[in-house]
Amino acid sequence: MIFREVDAGGHGGEVREQLASFATGAGIYDALFRKAGPSPDGTHLFPERIAENIAVLVGPDEAETMLAQWLYEYVSFAMFVAEPYLRPPPEAAPASRRSESIQLSMLAKKVAELIAPLAPKS
């Protein structure tokens, strides 16, 4: 969903670059996603391969908890990076700004609902 929206606005490349930089800088996502995706359009991962990778990284006892946390952080960062590109420009007409702000809010809400089950438990 995030990539679809930033691609529509012509900023998918920038968001992908920043997300890739985050993934590499965090030091875990390159290993987590090794031979598992995501696909260039961001829509497909290979869950079997991710399961293998996470088991190697943290062991089977911690795999589910750590995978949920890392995926939550990854998608949260993707939304964070995408948001400025999805905001209406200051020079946009008020009606357009309102409409685009509503679309951004709806996207953020959908993403939050989807990743809520992954959120770290307190």
ABEGO torsion letter per residue (X at the ends): XAAAAAAAAGAAAAAAAAAAAAAAAAGAAAAAABGAOBBAAGABBBAAAAAAAAAAAAEAAAAAAAAAAAAAAAAAAAAAAAAAAABBBAABBAAAAAAAAAAAAAAAAAAAAAAAAABBBX
